[in-house]
């Protein structure tokens, strides 16, 4: 159904070629010489970003989930309260021209807090240089969503003194990416490719169920389904869905469930997965379960995102849809 010829024919801007290089790009950007930062006495970090940049915020929130640092995420125009001298605002706009992020950056400048911004250039770079705000420029390749891996590992390098994650966990995550790439990249367009097989199964709108620890992967999957495959999708926390969303399966529909499960999910969450699967079996509802790798939270999330993202390039090509253009987003931006 998909071969290199159809990939090149439909994926005109070569998104799949960037994804083939994700492990290499992760390694290169983590090994780059970026000037680090060392903000002192930080107990509150606010991550700011939209779209592909917002997915980075979700990842960092997960990485900090067991730390003593309070994390807020802004996907919009307003900073949360309170903001004080112990707050670090991290603004990411891969394109460098995101309207919401520029607005929040300007708001943060007038608050008594520390700030650092990341972009590939654009208005964010100009603003930071003009106002003497800490800034790091990271390369964009193809698109913000394809450049996710570049920014993530570049930011991990810059923020090494702020984000409490072991160097060996970062290095292991790159090894895990490389191992997965051999299975899912364009050199293995066979039934042994789990991303390719998932794409063939994704025949309708999915409901993506996830535990709290894998929320970042679920949100990214939903967003990539929207942008790459141009399809709607729904994402629901599995515990919360047990109190409301599960009722929607009492009537037949063409919606399909996907279960994103972690190898080390909480024992009560594992119990809930079994109950949910039993329920689907009694209703003769076919579902797909995606299990994380047995590794650190970083490896779990990045591997799952890589597998799911690549499946949507295959899905788009199967439907003869170019995954790269996002005309609807361009429509909105053109009117801001």
C-alpha positions as CSV (number, residue, x, y, z in Angstrom):
1,X,0.0,0.0,0.0
2,X,2.9,2.3,0.7
3,X,6.4,2.2,-0.9
4,X,9.2,4.8,-1.5
5,X,7.6,5.8,-4.7
6,X,4.2,6.7,-3.2
7,X,6.0,8.3,-0.2
8,X,7.9,10.6,-2.5
9,X,4.8,11.2,-4.7
10,X,2.4,12.2,-1.9
11,X,4.7,13.5,0.8
12,X,6.0,16.2,-1.5
13,X,8.0,18.1,1.1
14,X,9.7,14.9,2.4
15,X,8.4,14.9,6.0
16,X,9.2,11.2,6.2
17,X,12.8,11.9,5.4
18,X,13.0,14.1,8.5
19,X,11.4,11.4,10.7
20,X,13.9,8.9,9.3
21,X,16.6,11.1,10.9
22,X,15.0,11.7,14.3
23,X,17.5,9.7,16.3
24,X,20.4,11.4,14.5
25,X,18.9,14.8,15.0
26,X,18.3,14.1,18.7
27,X,21.9,13.1,19.1
28,X,23.3,16.0,17.1
29,X,21.3,18.6,19.0
30,X,22.0,17.2,22.4
31,X,25.7,17.2,21.6
32,X,25.7,20.8,20.2
33,X,27.5,23.5,22.1
34,X,24.6,25.6,23.5
35,X,25.3,28.2,26.2
36,X,23.6,26.7,29.3
37,X,21.6,28.7,31.8
38,X,21.6,28.4,35.6
39,X,18.6,30.2,37.0
40,X,18.8,30.2,40.8
41,X,16.1,29.6,43.4
42,X,13.4,28.6,40.9
43,X,10.3,26.8,42.3
44,X,7.8,27.6,39.6
45,X,8.3,27.2,35.8
46,X,5.8,28.4,33.3
47,X,6.1,26.8,29.9
48,X,4.6,28.8,27.0
49,X,4.0,27.5,23.5
50,X,1.4,26.6,20.9
51,X,1.0,23.6,18.6
52,X,4.3,21.7,18.1
53,X,5.9,24.1,20.6
54,X,3.1,23.4,23.1
55,X,3.9,19.7,22.8
56,X,7.3,20.5,24.2
57,X,5.6,22.1,27.2
58,X,3.7,18.9,27.9
59,X,6.9,16.8,27.8
60,X,8.7,19.1,30.2
61,X,5.7,19.0,32.6
62,X,5.9,15.2,32.6
63,X,9.7,15.3,33.2
64,X,9.1,17.6,36.2
65,X,6.1,15.8,37.6
66,X,8.0,14.2,40.4
67,X,10.1,17.2,41.3
68,X,9.5,19.9,43.8
69,X,9.0,22.5,41.0
70,X,5.5,23.7,40.4
71,X,4.7,23.7,36.6
72,X,2.2,25.8,34.7
73,X,1.5,25.5,31.0
74,X,0.3,28.4,28.9
75,X,-1.3,27.7,25.6
76,X,-2.9,31.1,25.0
77,X,-2.3,34.7,25.8
78,X,-2.4,35.0,29.6
79,X,0.3,34.3,32.3
80,X,-1.0,32.6,35.4
81,X,-0.8,34.1,38.9
82,X,1.2,34.3,41.0
83,X,4.4,35.2,39.1
84,X,7.3,36.2,41.3
85,X,11.1,36.3,41.4
86,X,11.2,32.5,41.9
87,X,9.3,31.9,38.6
88,X,11.0,31.0,35.4
89,X,9.0,31.6,32.2
90,X,10.2,29.5,29.2
91,X,8.7,30.7,25.9
92,X,9.1,28.4,22.9
93,X,8.0,29.3,19.4
94,X,9.7,27.0,16.8
95,X,8.7,29.3,14.0
96,X,9.5,32.4,16.0
97,X,6.4,34.2,15.0
98,X,3.6,32.7,17.1
99,X,1.2,35.5,18.1
100,X,0.2,34.0,21.5
101,X,3.8,33.3,22.6
102,X,5.0,36.8,21.6
103,X,2.1,38.3,23.7
104,X,3.0,36.2,26.7
105,X,6.7,37.0,26.3
106,X,5.9,40.7,26.4
107,X,3.7,40.3,29.5
108,X,6.5,38.3,31.3
109,X,9.0,41.1,30.6
110,X,6.9,43.4,32.8
111,X,6.8,40.9,35.7
112,X,9.4,40.2,38.3
113,X,10.5,36.8,36.9
114,X,13.3,35.1,35.0
115,X,12.7,34.5,31.3
116,X,14.3,32.5,28.5
117,X,13.0,32.0,25.0
118,X,13.7,29.5,22.2
119,X,12.9,29.8,18.5
120,X,14.4,29.4,15.1
121,X,14.5,33.1,14.6
122,X,11.6,35.4,13.7
123,X,9.9,38.0,15.9
124,X,10.8,36.1,19.1
125,X,14.6,36.5,18.4
126,X,14.2,40.2,17.5
127,X,12.2,40.9,20.7
128,X,14.7,39.1,22.9
129,X,17.7,40.9,21.5
130,X,16.0,44.2,21.7
131,X,15.0,43.7,25.3
132,X,18.1,41.8,26.5
133,X,16.2,38.6,27.3
134,X,17.9,35.2,27.5
135,X,17.5,33.6,24.1
136,X,18.7,30.5,22.3
137,X,18.3,29.9,18.6
138,X,17.6,26.3,17.4
139,X,17.4,25.2,13.8
140,X,14.0,24.3,12.3
141,X,13.7,21.6,9.7
142,X,10.6,21.2,7.5
143,X,8.0,22.3,10.0
144,X,7.5,23.0,13.8
145,X,6.0,19.5,14.4
146,X,8.8,17.7,12.5
147,X,11.4,19.9,14.4
148,X,10.0,18.8,17.7
149,X,12.9,16.4,18.3
150,X,15.5,19.0,17.5
151,X,14.1,21.6,19.9
152,X,13.5,19.0,22.7
153,X,17.1,17.8,22.8
154,X,18.5,21.3,22.3
155,X,16.4,22.6,25.2
156,X,17.4,19.7,27.4
157,X,21.0,20.7,26.8
158,X,20.4,24.4,27.6
159,X,18.2,23.7,30.6
160,X,20.4,20.9,32.1
161,X,20.8,22.9,35.3
162,X,17.0,23.6,35.6
163,X,15.4,20.2,34.5
164,X,16.4,17.4,36.9
165,X,16.9,14.6,34.5
166,X,20.0,12.3,34.4
167,X,22.3,12.5,31.5
168,X,22.2,8.7,31.1
169,X,18.4,8.9,30.8
170,X,18.8,11.3,27.9
171,X,21.5,9.2,26.2
172,X,19.4,6.1,26.7
173,X,16.4,7.8,25.1
174,X,18.5,8.4,22.0
175,X,19.5,4.8,21.9
176,X,15.8,3.8,22.3
177,X,14.9,6.1,19.4
178,X,17.6,4.6,17.2
179,X,16.3,1.1,18.0
180,X,12.7,2.0,17.2
181,X,13.7,3.8,14.0
182,X,15.0,0.5,12.5
183,X,11.5,-0.9,12.9
184,X,9.4,2.1,11.7
185,X,11.4,4.1,9.2
186,X,10.9,4.1,5.4
187,X,13.5,1.3,4.9
188,X,11.0,-1.2,6.5
189,X,7.7,-0.9,4.7
190,X,6.6,-4.4,5.8
191,X,4.1,-5.9,8.2
192,X,6.9,-5.9,10.9
193,X,6.7,-2.1,11.0
194,X,4.4,-1.2,13.9
195,X,3.8,2.4,12.7
196,X,2.8,1.1,9.2
197,X,0.5,-1.5,10.8
198,X,-1.1,1.1,13.0
199,X,-1.7,3.3,10.0
200,X,-3.5,0.4,8.2
201,X,-5.7,-0.1,11.2
202,X,-6.7,3.6,11.7
203,X,-9.8,3.4,9.5
204,X,-11.9,5.9,11.4
205,X,-11.9,8.6,14.1
206,X,-10.0,7.4,17.2
207,X,-10.6,8.0,20.8
208,X,-7.2,8.0,22.4
209,X,-7.2,6.8,26.0
210,X,-4.2,7.6,28.2
211,X,-3.0,7.6,31.8
212,X,-1.8,10.9,33.3
213,X,1.9,10.0,32.8
214,X,1.3,9.6,29.0
215,X,-0.8,12.7,28.5
216,X,1.9,14.4,26.5
217,X,2.0,11.5,24.0
218,X,-1.8,11.4,23.7
219,X,-2.1,15.2,23.0
220,X,0.7,15.0,20.5
221,X,-1.0,12.1,18.8
222,X,-4.3,13.9,18.5
223,X,-2.6,17.0,17.2
224,X,-0.6,15.1,14.6
225,X,-3.7,13.3,13.5
226,X,-5.3,16.7,12.9
227,X,-2.2,18.2,11.1
228,X,-0.7,15.3,9.2
229,X,-3.7,13.1,8.4
230,X,-6.2,16.0,8.4
231,X,-8.6,13.9,10.6
232,X,-10.4,14.7,13.8
233,X,-9.5,12.8,16.9
234,X,-10.5,12.7,20.6
235,X,-8.1,12.3,23.6
236,X,-9.4,11.3,27.1
237,X,-7.8,10.4,30.4
238,X,-8.7,6.7,31.0
239,X,-9.7,7.3,34.7
240,X,-11.9,10.2,33.9
241,X,-13.4,8.5,30.9
242,X,-14.6,5.7,33.2
243,X,-17.0,8.2,34.8
244,X,-18.5,9.6,31.6
245,X,-16.9,8.8,28.2
246,X,-17.4,5.1,28.5
247,X,-21.2,5.6,28.2
248,X,-20.8,6.7,24.6
249,X,-19.8,3.2,23.6
250,X,-23.3,1.9,24.5
251,X,-24.4,2.9,21.0
252,X,-22.7,1.6,17.8
253,X,-20.5,4.0,15.9
254,X,-17.5,4.1,13.6
255,X,-15.2,5.5,16.3
256,X,-12.3,3.3,17.3
257,X,-10.5,3.2,20.7
258,X,-6.7,3.3,21.1
259,X,-5.2,2.6,24.5
260,X,-1.8,4.2,25.3
261,X,-0.5,2.3,28.2
262,X,2.7,2.6,30.3
263,X,4.7,-0.4,31.4
264,X,4.8,1.1,34.9
265,X,1.3,2.6,35.2
266,X,-0.1,2.8,38.7
267,X,-1.6,-0.5,39.8
268,X,-5.1,1.0,40.0
269,X,-4.6,2.4,36.4
270,X,-3.6,-1.1,35.3
271,X,-6.7,-2.4,36.9
272,X,-8.8,0.1,35.0
273,X,-7.2,-0.9,31.7
274,X,-8.2,-4.5,32.2
275,X,-11.8,-3.4,33.0
276,X,-11.9,-1.2,29.9
277,X,-10.6,-4.0,27.7
278,X,-13.2,-6.4,29.2
279,X,-15.9,-3.9,28.5
280,X,-14.8,-3.5,24.8
281,X,-14.7,-7.2,24.4
282,X,-18.2,-7.6,25.7
283,X,-19.4,-5.0,23.2
284,X,-17.3,-6.6,20.3
285,X,-15.5,-3.3,19.9
286,X,-12.1,-3.7,18.3
287,X,-9.4,-1.6,20.0
288,X,-5.6,-1.2,19.6
289,X,-3.2,-1.1,22.6
290,X,0.1,0.7,22.4
291,X,2.5,-0.2,25.2
292,X,5.4,2.1,26.2
293,X,9.0,0.9,26.3
294,X,10.4,-0.2,29.7
295,X,12.6,2.8,30.4
296,X,12.6,6.3,31.8
297,X,9.7,8.7,31.4
298,X,11.6,10.6,28.7
299,X,12.2,7.4,26.7
300,X,8.6,6.3,27.2
301,X,7.2,9.5,25.9
302,X,9.6,10.1,23.0
303,X,9.4,6.5,21.7
304,X,5.7,6.6,21.8
305,X,5.5,9.9,20.1
306,X,7.9,8.7,17.4
307,X,5.9,5.6,16.7
308,X,2.6,7.4,16.6
309,X,3.8,10.4,14.6
310,X,5.3,8.2,11.9
311,X,2.1,6.2,11.6
312,X,0.3,9.3,10.6
313,X,2.7,10.0,7.8
314,X,1.9,6.6,6.5
315,X,-1.8,7.1,7.1
316,X,-1.8,10.4,5.1
317,X,0.0,8.8,2.2
318,X,-2.4,5.9,2.2
319,X,-5.2,8.4,1.9
320,X,-3.2,10.3,-0.8
321,X,-3.0,13.3,1.5
322,X,0.1,15.4,1.6
323,X,1.0,15.5,5.4
324,X,2.9,18.8,5.2
325,X,0.5,21.6,4.3
326,X,-1.7,23.1,7.0
327,X,-3.9,25.4,5.0
328,X,-6.5,25.8,7.8
329,X,-3.8,27.1,10.3
330,X,-2.5,29.4,7.6
331,X,-6.1,30.7,7.2
332,X,-6.3,31.6,10.9
333,X,-2.8,33.1,11.1
334,X,-3.5,35.2,8.0
335,X,-6.4,36.9,9.8
336,X,-4.6,37.6,13.1
